[in-house]
Amino acid sequence: MKCRLQASIVCQLIVAGLLSIGTMAGAARQARAAEMELKPSVGIIEEINDNIYESTSSKRTEYITHVQPGATFHYLTPFWNWDGAYSLDYRKYARHSRDDEFNHDGNVKGKMTLVDNFFFLDLSDTYHRVTLDVSHDVATESTLFINLTDQNIATISPYLLWRLGEKSTLKTGYRYTDTRYWDSSGIDKQEHGAFADFSYELTPKLSLTAGYAFTRSETIPAHYNKHDVYGGFKFQYADKSFLFGQVGESWQYFNESGRVNYLFWDAGVTHDFEVVTATLETSVQNTEDPLSVSTKQTSYSGKLDKVLQRGALGLSSTYSEYVNTQTDVRTQRKLSFGGYGRYEVIQALTASLTATADRYYLNGSSGYPYHFIGSSSLAYAFNHDITLTLTYSFETYRYGIDTTAGAKEINRGIVEVKKAF
């Protein structure tokens, strides 16, 4: 089991720095009114899961009680701006399939103005449960603990904002990122980086960007230096419709395996057809992979969204490839289709449907090539910010679309009562 002391030290240093800077700034400035908002909430969930271990046979049914207190907050002064959210999920397994669990989810980000309109400090810290397989997503799976890990990412970034005339800005700075994984085989990472981002507003609807970034990444398996050079644009050609693109070259120098270089990009278009909004996007970028020092993800995606008078509908599809940049080996491919629907049946009563289908190309490795999950829910909003939600979901992992041989199937039923204050 990994110790959390190192990440705690990072957080303590950040907090200590905030307090000292805040004290100096407070002494130097005249006191001004602050804007603060705190919204606590608490939820009680009763869940039934007919295959808690996700077994192909000998299924075990479990009854789980969740107690989920949480809060969001916003704090704004002329000196700093903070936004954050936190929730605790306490789980009680009635049939003792697992011991009682305390799971945390939180994020906080802040921006401090050290010198007006020039010197700034960005800080952030996120703590989430993620899958060890980079191609999977906890948002589209029902598992509570299988192949999951807790990910903590803390970032601190001081930077200078140079205003080069009325239409040009140059942002230069330093960024430190500390990534930790708890109680798993995830690879911890520490990254130091420097960056320079230039932007120019050519017209009110067209802006140009260019930049350079240097990253020094340190992990136990390997270290590397990375240089990125890029340029791009964003063009709003109509109301609620825009086109954007960015392309660059990346060079990575690994301490043992030499140099690799590749093109990266992020480009897309969003067009409002009035009856439906369409979005197409493609990107090549480094993505955070718990089990790899460096992973490049190539994605192509499209989606259609339609807003109804009393709801919304949407369809989407994404194709992704994942490559270990150190070895230049493709580790995974995935094709996904998804859809959702939401409709207000009567005032305060909303029905929702979601469905996702994934096709994994396993490159000879073991696993299920097909994954399907669908869920339906009814939510009723009572007075005093109390919501009752009933949800049913069905999930299956299969070796073939038309066969259940060796498949895993999971049925879940959830009753949730949530109160916001």
N, C-alpha and C positions, 0 to 999 in steps of 0.2 A: 504494500500500500504506500503510495507516495505521500510525502508530508506536505502540508499546505503552508508551511512556515514561510517559504520563499515568496510566494504570492502575497502573503499577509504583510511581509516586510515592504514589498512594492506599494501596497495600498497605504501602509502607514507613512511611507515617505511622501506619497502624494498628498495625503491628508495634512501631514506636518507642513509641507510646502504651501498648501492652500491657507492654512491658518496663519503662517508667518507673513505671507504676501498680503492676505486680507487685513492683518493687523496694521501693517505698514501703510496700506492704501487707505484704511479707515482713518489713520492718524493724519494723513496728508490731504484728505478730502473733507469737504463739508458734508455732514450727514444728510442723506436724502431718503425719501420714502421708498420702501421696497414693495414689490408685488409678489405675493406668496399664495399658493393654492395647494391644498392637500386633500386628496380624495381616497379615504380608506374604503375597503370592501371586505366582505367575508362570504364564502360559499361553502355549502354542505352538499356532498355528492354521494349517492349510493349507486354502486355499479355491480353488475353481474357479468362475469366473463366465463364462457363455457370452455375455454382452452387457455388457461393462464400461462402454461409453459410453451404454448404454440407447438404442440406435439402432433405428429401425423396419426398417432393412435393413443389409446389410454388417456383420453382427455380428462383434465381435472377442472371442475367448476369452482370458481372462487367468488366470494362476495366481499367487495372492497368498500370501505368508508373513507372518503376524502374530506379533510377539513382544510380549506384554502383561504386563509387571511391574506390580504395584500393591500397595496396602496400605490397611488401615483402622486407625484408632486412636481410643482413648477415654482421656481424662485428666480425673480428678476430684479436686479438693481442696475444702476449705471455702470457698476464695476464688473459684475459677473451675472451669468445666466446659467441656471441649473434645471435640468429635466431628468426625471427618473421614474422607475417603476420597479416594484418588487412583489413577489408572491411566494408563499410557502405552501407546499402540498404535503400534508401529513396523511399517510396511508395506513389503514388498519385492515389486515387481511383476516377475515373471520375464521377461515379454515386453516390458518397458519401456513399457507403456501410459502410465505416469506415473513421475515420479521417486520415489525413496524418500521416505516421509512419516513424520513424527512428530506424532501427535495426542494431545492431553492431555484428560483428563476428571477433574475434582476438585471437591470441595466441603468446606468447613470452616465450622463454626459454634461460637461460644463465648459463654458467659454469665459475667460477672464480678460478684461481689457487692462493691460499693464501701462500702456501709454496710449492716450486717446487717438483713435483712427490710425494706429501704426503698429504697436507691439501687442500681441495677443498670445494667449495660452489656452490650448484645447486639451481637455482631459476626458477620458471615458473608461468605463469598466463594465464588462458584460459577463454574466454567468448563466449559462444555458445547458440543458441536456441535449446532446447531439448523438448521431449514430457514428460508429467507428468506420462504417463504409461510406466514403464520400459521395457515392452515387445514390444513397438513400436519404430520405428526408423524414424527420420525426413528424412533420406536419401532415404527411400523407400515410402514416402508419399508426397502428393502434397499440404497439407493444409498450409496456410500462418499464421494462428493464433489460430486455434481451438485446445484446450487442450495442448498448448505450454507454455513454461516458459523460461526465460533467466537464464542460469547457469554460475556462476563465480567460478572458482577454482584457488586459489593461494597457492603455495607451496614453502617452503624454507627448504633446507636440507644441513647443513654442515656435512662433513664426512672426515675420515682419510683413506688413502689407504696404507695398510701395505704390503710390498713386501717380502714374506717369501721364499726367494730363487728365482731361475729362473722360476719356473713353478707354484708357489703358490702365491695367493694374498688374503688378508683379508680386507674387507671394513666394517668399523664401523662408525656409525653416528646417527644423530638425524633428524627427519622430522616433520615439522608442516604443516598441510593442513587446509585451510579455504574454505568451500564450502557454497555458497550463492545462493538463488533463489529469483528472483525479481517478484513482483506483482502476486504472486500465493501462493498456499498452500504448496509449497515445504518446506521440513525440512532443515534448516540450520545446518551445522555440523562443529565442530572444532576438529581436531585430533592432538594429540602429539604422537610421536613414536620414538622408538630406534630400531636399527637393526644391525645385523652382518652377512655378506655374505662371505663365503669362497669358493674359486674356485681353482681347481688343474688341470693342463693340463697333463693328463696321457700319451697321445701320441699326435702328431700333429693333429689327427683326432678325438680324444676322450677326452672330458673334464668332470670333476665331480664338483658338487656344493653342498653346504650345508649351512643352515642358521637358524637364529632365528630372530623374530620380535615381538616387544611389541607395542600395540596401545592403547591409551586412547582416547575414543570418547565421546564428550560432545554435547548433543542436548537438546532442551527443553522437549521432551517427555521422554527421558531416557539417562542414561550414561552407558558405559560399558568399561571393560578392556579386551583386547584380546591378547593371546599368540599364535604364530605360530612357529612350528618347521618343517623343510623340508629338503629334499635332492633330487638331480637329476643328470642328465647327458645329454650330447649332443654328437652324434656320426655321423660324415660325412663318410658314407660308400662308396660313389661314387661321381663323379663330379655332382654338383647341386642336390644331393640326401642326405638326412640326417634324422636321427631319434633322438627324444628328449623326455625326460620325467622328471617329478618332482612330488613328492608326499609328503604330510605332514599332520599334525594334528593341528587343531585349537581349542582353548578353549576360550569361551566368557563368562565373568562374568557380568551380568546385575545388576544394582543397586537395582532393585525391583523384578525381576522375576527369579533370580537364575542363574545357569550355564548351558551352552549347549556346546557340543563339536562335531566335525565332521571331516571326512577326506576331504582334498582338493587335487586336482591334476591338472596337465596340461601336456598332452602327445600327441604326433603326429608323423607323418611321411610324408615327401615330397619326391616323387620319379619322376625322369625325365625319361620317356619312349621314349624320343626323338620326337615321334609324338605327345605326350601330356604329361603334367605334372599333377600328381595326388597328392592331399593332404588330409589326414585324421587327425582329431584332436578331442580330448575330454578334457573337463576341468570342474572343480568345483572351484568356486572362489566367493569372495564377489564382488558385482557390485553396482555402485552408483545408488540408487533408490530415486527419489525426494520425494516420499511419504512414505518412510520407514526408520527407524533408521538403520536397517541392513538387507540386502537381499542377499541370496546365489543363484547363478545361476549355473545350471548344463547344459552343452551343448555338443552335438555331431554333428560334421559337416564334410562334404566332398565336394571337388570341383575338377573339371577338367578344365585345361586351355590349350589352343592350340594357339601358335603364327603362324600366316600366313605370307606369303611374303609381303602382303599389308594390314594386319589387325590382328584380334585376335578373338577367340571364347571362351566362358566359360559357365559351368554349375555348380550349387552349391545347397546344401541342408543343413539345420540346424534344429535340434530339441533342444528346450530349456525348462527348468523348472525353476521357480522362487519360492523360499521359504523364508518366513519371519523367520529369524533365532531366533528372540526373542520368537515367539509363536510356531515355528515349523509347520507353516501352509503353504501349497502350495497355492500361490496366482494366478499363471498363468502358462499355458503351451502353447507352440507355435511350429508349424511345418512350415518351409518355404522352398520354391523352387525358384530358380532364374536362369536367363540366360542372357547373353549379346553377342553382336556381333558388330564388328567394321571393316569397310572395306574402303580402299582408292579407290574410284571409278575412279577418274582421279587425276592427280597431284593437290594437294591443296584442293580437294573436298573429304570429308569423310562422310560416312553414318554410323549411329549407331542405334542399337536396344537394348532395355532392357525390361525385364519382371520379375515380382515378384508375387508369390502367397503365401499367409499366411493363415494358419488354426489355429484359437485360440480355446483353450479348456477352457471355461469361468467359470467352477466350480459353476454353478448356478447363476453367476452374469449377469447383463444385458450387451448387446453389440452385435456386429456382429461377428459371428464365422469365416466368410470368407472375405478376402481382396485380391483384384487383382489390379495391376497397370502395364501398359505397355506404353512405350514411344518410339518414333522414332525421329531422328534428322538428319539434313544435315548441315555440317559446311564447310565454304569455307574460306581459309586463303589468304587474299590479301597481297600486299606488305606493308611494314612499320608496320608489326605486328598488322594488323587490321583483325579481324575475324567476319564473319557474320554467325549466327546460327539460323536455323529454327527448332522448336521443337513442336511436338504434343504428348499429353499424354491422356490416358483414365484410370480412376480409379473408382472402384466400391466396396462398402461394402454390403455384402449379408447375409441373414439368411440361404440360401441354394445355392449349386452350380448351380442347374438347375432352379432356380426361381428368378424373379426380384421383387416379392412382398415385399414391404417395403424397397427396396434397395436404397442406395445412389449412384448416378453416377455423376462423374465430368469430363468434357472435358476441356482441356486447350490448347491454342495455344500461342506460344511465338516466338517473333522475337527479337534477341539480336545482337547488334553491340558492339564489345569490342576492345579497343585500348591499347596495352602494350607499355610502353616507355622504 
